[in-house]
């Protein structure tokens, strides 16, 4: 088991198997010394733990910002699993370059960055200094399968 996978376990998580694509794409590709992951949803054992838009309201069909932040962390782990699939070993990662996070949210919700912090903070805990990255956190009206969040990564590797 790699040092990075051991760190993920120490933090109370597990690295899942890379989720199967839900359309015509691959989970990750490499070019030069970079891995680009496809957008990853928060699948747990093949299913989404929740669906709907992120909202401060507790209306039916909505997801709380706190839960969405947890789902961003799960999406990140799925993205790391996709990266491992093409790299063979996450210890090859030397730098997290960029995170792009999408939050399916109501038009009155403006805390997309706080939701995507679920992914960013976990990256820092896993990779330390190498986990500091550039980022976009974007609110969108809907995501595939009505997922509340989606995360993609760009990683540099050796």
N, C-alpha and C positions, 0 to 999 in steps of 0.2 A: 504494500500500500504506500502511496506517495506521501510525502510530507504535507502537501496541501490537503489531501484527503483526510489525513490524521487530524489536521487542524480543524477541518469542517466537523469531524466527529467530536472533537474537544468542545466545540461551540454548541453542541447539542443537535446538530443536523446530520443528514446523510446525503451523500451524492447519489442521486437516482440514476437509473439507466437513461440514456438520451431518449427523450420522447420521439415517437414516430411523427413524421410530417403529416399535417392534416390537408395538404394540397400538393401542388407540383413544385417542390423545392427540396433542398437538402438542409439538414440542421446546421451545418457549418462548412465553411471552405477556408483553405489557406491560400495565401499568395505572398510571395516574398517571405518575410518573417512575421506575418500577421495572420490571425484567425478572425474571421468575421462570422458571427453567429446569426442565424435567422432569428426573428422575433420569437421569444419563447413565452408561452402561457404558463400559469401556475398549476400545471397538471400534478396531481398526487395519485399515484397508482392508476394512471390512465384516465382520471376524471378531474374536472374542475371542482374545487371545493366550494365555489360560489359563483354566481353569475349576476350581472346587472351593473348599473352605473354607480360610481362612487358618489356619495352625497353625505352632507351633514344631517339630512333628515333621516328619519327611521321608517320611511315609507316602504311598503312592500316592493320587492324587486330592486332595492338599493343595497349597497355594500358600504359599511362604515369606513372612514379613512384609516382607522386603526387596523381593521382586518385587511384592507387593501395594501397597507404597508407590509403586512406579513406575507401577502400573496406576491408582492414584488420580490421579497427575499426568496420565495419558492421559485419564482420565474428565473431569478438569477442562478439558483442551483441547477435548474434545467439547462440554462445557457452554458454553465460550466460543464455539465455533462455532455452537451453537444461539442464543446471545445475538446474535451478529453477524447471523444470519439475520433477526432481527426488528428490529435496530437499524440495519443497513446498515454500521456502522463502529464498531469497538470503542473508538475514541478518544472516543466519546460517554460512556463509562463514567466516572463521577466518584468512585464508591465501591463497593467490594465490601462488601455489608452482612452477608451470612451464607452460610456453607457448611454443608450437611448431608451427612455422609458415612455410608454404610452399609458394613459389613464382614461378609461371610459368614464366620463363624468357628466353630471348635469351642468347646464350653462351657468348656474349660480355657484358652482364649486371652483375654487381658485387655488387649492392647496396641492396641486399635482406634484410639486417638488418634494413636499413632505411625504407623500406616498412613495415616490421613487427612492427616497432615503432608505427605505427598507432594503433595496438592492445595494445602494452605495455604502451604507454603514457596514453591511455584512462583508462586502469586498474589502473594506479597510481592516476588519477583524481577521479575515482570512489571509490577505496578502501583505498587511502592514503598509510600509511606504510604497511598495510596488502597486498597491491597490488604489492609490490616489489618482483620479481620472477626470477627464472632461466629461460633460454630461448635458443631455437635453431631457426635459420632462414635459411631455406634451399632452394636453387634454384633447380627447377625440370623442365624437358622438357615439361610436360603437366600435367594438373589436371583434375578431373572429370568435365564434361560438358564444358570444355575449360575455366574454371574459372581462373582468374589471381592470386587468393590467396586462401588459406585455413588455418584455425586456429583451434588448439585444446588446451584444458586446463586441468590442474590437479589442483584441489582445495582441501584444507583441510576445514572441517566443524565440527561444534559442535552440 
